[in-house]
């Protein structure tokens, strides 16, 4: 009896231990990496995001120019979105990721000049130039409260100098490496102190003194710093949120010497060659992080969300409408698709069907998602993945991406995107555009050289994805319908408008 009892006890304890093990694995929260690239449009990669008439990825000449094998690696083990939108300038996008709100709602509708209010001559006097504040509801704060270690590496640009938003530590990050008020590095070169010993010393990237005087390119230094912080999190057995926000591929266009020979005989200008090296260096950083996560044994439990913050600014020459996002029209700052369509890839760092979190979010390998999504969708998506909570008093414009991430369609999801830019000058002046299904309308508040003197532009992106035929005159009913919806969206977001020359009267969109 004793032997049988002992055997039974051993078996019973083994079952209990196994159950506890499974339960523990199920409750292990996933790590999350947001890998954000500055000024990277949807065409700045060897991975094709645009599709042909059959809905299959189609490569264009610009895809042949760049080398991004690690983006391809990530896409092959996850899902890429070919209609993913960002605001067409950087600070609005970054604050949208942090808050889940469209820029028209959070009010930081322009890039934030760290030293002076850059609303433009007729921009809204009370636009949110100060960006995020210490009391703002932010994604890293909510993740902190849920037990995550929150790590900021790279570009901040959440608020001007001498405000709370200038330092990511005030916004919910436990660790800040290199984040400050400015949006462009003083230099990518360590020998110049990343700007400290250059004419752009006011943009010297902080916290990287140990690399000064070495050959360590800025992109590499940020990668090494991120890896070191991940080591500490894993040792502490704490889930982490890494916001990896590269300064690359923003100007100044300085060549990354690790990749310069790849483009020496390309026939490109020196700036264009340098831009291509910045792209390749960013891609190497992505691969290095993925490899490091695997060495740490946490890759299977780490979700990576890769994206750009606005359209391309590649220095390929030509007017902004046709330069660097071809065949898409426009570039960074523009009201066309090339200004606001960005790459987005979601994947587990190492696919594993046995991982409980991957069973909860089974991202298919090599998939393409064609439904419209946008940067403010990251906030509610990450909140749900992490098991965190957002206060009900905080309005969120974004919608969870879970169904889209697993390759399904979401018929209840609005196929819309609002981009509001009531400022000047930044390539395009004083405009609002609104996408609703196949249709896109652009309202220009003032006649300008960029708008051709017209107040309206209307495109059917299903028939004309490259915005070559303005239908605002030939489709008056559709124009009225779209302008009505644009105006409704601005009002529902409590948007601010450009003002008349007297600086007082708000100029709301005029209906056709």
N, C-alpha and C positions, 0 to 999 in steps of 0.2 A: 504493500500500500504506500509505504513511504517513497519507494522508488517511483511508483506511478504518479504520486502527488508531486514529487520533485520534477518529473518530466513534464507534467501538466503545467506546473508553475513556470518552468523555463519557456514552454511554448506560449503561455499566456503573456509573459513579460516581453517576449519577442514580438508578439502581435501588437501589444501596446506601444512598444518602441517604434515599430514600423509605422503605426498610425500617427504617432507623434512626429515622426520624421516627415511623413507626407503632409501633415497639417502644418508643420513648420515651413516646409518648402512652399506650400500654397500661400502662406501668409507673408512670404518674403517679398517685399516691395521691389519693383523694378527700378533700376537706375535709369536716368534720362539724360541724354546729351542733345542740346540744341547747337548745331554746328552752323553758324551764321557767317556768310561771306559778304564783304562789303562791295557794293557796286558790281555784283555779278548777275548779269542777265541770263535769260534762258538759252542764249546761243553761245555763251562763253564756255563751252565744254565739248568734249568729243562724244558725249552721250546725247543722242537725239531725243528731244522732247516733242517737237512738232511731228505731226502725223500726215500720212498720205490720204487719198480718197477712201481707202479701205480701213482707215483708223489704225494703221501700223506705223511705228516710229520711222521717220524719214530723215536721213542725214542731209544737211546742206553744206555748202562750201566752208562756212565758218566752223562747223563741227570737225572738219578735216584739219583745221589750223591748230587746234588745241589738243593737249595731251592730259587726259584726266582718267587714268586707268582705275583709280580707287573710287571715283564716282561711279564708274561702270561696275566695279565690284559691288558697291553698295546697291546700285539699281538692280543688279542681277539677283541679289538675295532679298530684295524688297519690292516696293512699289514706287513708281514715279508719277507725278501729276503733270499733265501738260497744259492745264489752265489754272495755274496757281498764281494768285495776285498779291502784290505788295504795293504800298504807297510808292510813288515814283521818286521820292527823296527819303533820306535815311532816318532821321530822328522820328518822324511820324510812324514808320514801320516798327522801329525798335520799341517805342512806347506802346504800340498796339500789341506786340508780343507780350509785353509786361502786364498789360491791363485787360486784354481781350476786347478792347474797344476800337472801333473805327476812329481814324484821326478826326473826322468831323465831330465826333463826340468828345474825345479827350482834349481837343483844342490845340494840340501841338501840330499844326498843319504845315509847318515849314521845317527845314533843317534848322537846328538851333546854333546860331552864332554864339560862341562862348563868351564873347566880349561885349557885344552890343545887340540891341533889339533889331532884328532884320525882318520886320513885318513887310517892308516895301512901302513905296509912296502912298498907296491906297489900301494897304492891307488892314485887317481888323485891328484897331488899337488895343483891344483886350484879348488878343490871341494868347495862347498858353506858351509864351516864350520861355518861362521858367521850367517847363516840362514836369518831370516827376518830383514829388516832394517827400519828405520823411513820413508823412501820414497817408501817402497814396496806398491804395490796395494794389499789391503787385504779386505776380506769380511766385518769385522767390520767397516772399514773406509767407505766403500760404504753404509753400513746401517746407519752409523752416518749421512752421507750426505742426506739420505732419511728421516731423522727425528727420527730414532730409538735411544733409550737409549741402549748402548752396555755394557754388564756386563760379566766380566771374573771371574769365581770362580774355583779355583783348580790349576791343573798343567799347566804350560806354556810350557817351553822347546823349545822355538822358536829361541834361540840364546845363545851364551856363556856369561859368566860373563863379565860385563863392556862393553857390546855392547848394542845398542839400542833395539835389539830383546829380551834382557833379561827381559825387563819390558813390559807387554802387553799394558800398557797405551800408549807407543810409537807406537803401531801398530793399533790403532783405537778403543780401549776400553775406555769408559768413566770411568769405575770402574774396579779395579783389586784387587781381594782378593786371596792371597796365591800363585799367579803365580810368578815364578822366572826362573832362567836359568837352574836349575837342573830338572831331570826327576823322581827322587825317593825321598820320604820323609825321613828325618832323623829318624823320629819315628811317629807312629800313636797315641802315647799316650800323652795326655795333661800334665800328671805329669812329662814327660820328655821334656816339652816345644816343642812338636812335632819335637824333635831332638836337640833343643838348649842345653839341659843338658845331652847330650849323646856323644858317641865317633863320631857320625855322625853330629856334629854341623854345618859342612859346608853345610848340606842339611836341616837345620832347616826351617820349613815352616813358611813364614812371615805372618804378619797382624792378627795373632790369639792370641795375648797376653792375651786377656780377658778370655780365656779358660784355660790358663796355671795353673797347679796345681789342676785342676778339674778331673772328671771322663769322660769328653767328648771325645769320640773317634774322630779321625780326620774326618772320613766320616760324622759323625753327625755334627761336627762343620761347615764343608763346607755347609752342607744342611741348617743349621740355618742361616748362612750368606747369602746364596742365597735367602732364604725366606724374610729376612729383606730387601734386595735390591729390590725384586719384590714388596713388600709393597709400597715402595717409588715411584716406576714407576706407579703403579696403582693409587696411590693418585694424582700423577701429570698428570694422563690421557695421558701418553706417551707410544707408542708401544715399546716393548723391545725385544732385542736379548740376550738371556742368553746362554753363552757358559759354560756349567757345566761339567768341566773336572776333574773327580775324580782322585786322586792319587791311590786309590784302583783300581785294585787289584795287583799293583806292589809290589815287594819285598821292604822292609823287611817283611817277613811273620809273622806278629804279630797278635795274636788272638783278635778279637773283642769280648769282654766279654759278650756282649748282646746276643750272639748266640753260645757261646762255648759249652753249654750243648747239643746242637743239634747234635754234632759230637763226643762227648766224648766216645761213645761206638761203633764208626764206624770201628775201626780197622785201621784207617789211621794214618800215621805218624803225629807228632806234627805240622810240617810245612804244611802238606796237610790239617789238620783240621783247621789251621789258615787261609789258603787260602779259604776254604769253608766259614768261617765266614766273610771274606772280601767280598766275592761274595754276601752273604746274606745281609750284611750291605749296600752295594751298591744298592741292590734291594730295601731295605727299603727306602733309600734316594729317589729313583724314585717314590715310592708310596707316600711318604711324600710330594714331590713337586707337584704331581698330585692332591693330596687332598688340598694342599695350594692354587693352582690355582683355584680350585673350590670354596673354601671359599672366595677368592678375587673376584669371579664372572667373571673371564676371561678365564676359562678353555675351553669354547666353541670356543673361538677365538684364541687359542694357539696351534700351531703345534709342536709336539715333534718328534725329530729325534734321535733315540737311536742307538749307535754303539760302537764297540771296535776299538782300534787303531792298533792292530796287533794280530797275533796268540797268543795262550795261552802260559803262562809260569808256569802253575800249577806244584808245586813240587811233582809230583806223582811217580818220580823215573823212571829208565829205560833210554835207549838212546833216543836222541831227535827225532828219526824217528818214534817211536811208543809210546811215553810216555803219553802225556796229552791231545791229541786231538783225540784219538781213536774213531772211526775207521779211521779217516783221518791220514795221515802220516805227521810227523814233528810238530814243535812248533815255537814259537817266533824266528825270525831270520833265519828260514829255507826257502829253495826254494820250499818246498812241500806245499800242500794245507793247512795243519795245521798251517803253518807259516803266511798265508796271508788271509785266509777265516775268516771273523768276523761276528758276529750277527749284523743285521740291522733291525730296526722296525720303521715304520712311522705311526703316528696316531694323531688325534686331541685329546687333553687332555680330552675332554668330547664331544662325538659325538652329533651333533644336525643338522638335515637336514634343519632347518630353518635359520641357520647361513649363511649369504651371502658368506663368504669366504669358508665355507665347501661346499656350492653349486658349487663354482668355482673349488674346489679340493675335490671331493667326494670320500674319501678313504674308501674302503669297509671294513666291519668288518670281522675279522678272515680270511683274505685272505693270500695267499702265492704267491710270485712272484719268478719265476725261471730264468728270464733273468739276464745276467751278468750286474753288476753295480759296482761302486767303489767310494772311498772316495772323489776323485776330482769332482765327480758329485754333491756334496752338494753345492758347490759355485754357479754354474749357477741356480740350483734349488731354493736356498734361495733368490738369487737376483730377480728371477721372482716372487716368492711368495710375497716378500716385496715391489715389484714395484720399485726397485732400478735400477741403471744403472752402468755398468762396462765400462771403457774406451776401445775403439776399438783397441788401441795400446797394450793392455794387452792380450797376448795369453792365451786361456783357453782350456785345454784338456778335461775337464769334459763336460758332456751333461746333459740337463735337464731331471729330473726323472718324470715329471708330468704324462706322460702316464703310466709309470710303477706303480706309486703310486696309481692310480685309478684302478689298476688291469688289465689293458690292456697290450697287447704285442706291441712292437715297432719294426716292421720289418726293419725300416731304421737305427736302432741303431747297431753300430758295436759290435759284441760279442767278444770283445778283452780286454786284460789287460796286461800291461807291468810292470814288477818289475825288477829294475836295482840296483845291489848292488856291486859296484866295490871296495870293502873294505875288511879288515880283522883286527882282528878276531871277529866274532860274531856268533858262531855256524856253520854258512856256510860262505865260503870265496869266494869272487870274482866271482859273478855269475850274469847272466841275465836270466829271464824266461819270456816267452811270451805265453799267452793263445789266441787262435783264434778258436772260436766255440768249438768243442769237443776236439780239440788237444791242447797240451801244450808241449813246448820244453824248456829245461834248458841247457844253455851253461855255462860251467865251464872254466874260463880263465886259470886256472892252475890245474894240477892234485893235488888232496888232499885226505886225509883220508875220508872226507865227500862225495866226488864225486866218490870214488872208482877208482880213476885214470883215469876216463873217461871224455872226453871233452863234451859229449852230453848225454842228457836223453830225451826221447820222450814218452809221455803217451797219450792214448785216454781216456779222463775222462768220456765219455758216457759209455764205456764198462768196464772201470777200474777206478772208482771214487777214489779209495784209493791208486792209483799209485804203484801198486805192480809189474807191468810188463813193463820193459823198452823196447820200440820198436825201439830204435835208429838204431839197426843193421838190424832188420827184415823189416823195412819200410824206405829204403834209400830215395825214392822219396819224401815221406812225410816229412822226416827230412830235405831234401834240401829246400823244399817249406817253411817250418816253419822257418828255419834259415835265409832264404832270407827275410822273413817278419820281423823277429826279427831285423836283421841288418837295414832294412829300417826304422823301428820304432825308433831305437836308433839315426839314422842320422837325422830323421825329428824332433826329440826332442832336437837335438844338445847336445847329451849326452857326458859325459866325461868318459874315460876308464881307467882301471888299466895301469900301466906303467911297462916297463922292468926294470931290476935291475939297469940299468944306470940312472933310474929316469926320462928319457926324452921321450922315444919312447912309444906312446900310443898303447896298444894291443887291436885292434878291433877284434870282433869275426871272427874266421876262418870258412870258409864254408866247409862242408863235401865233 
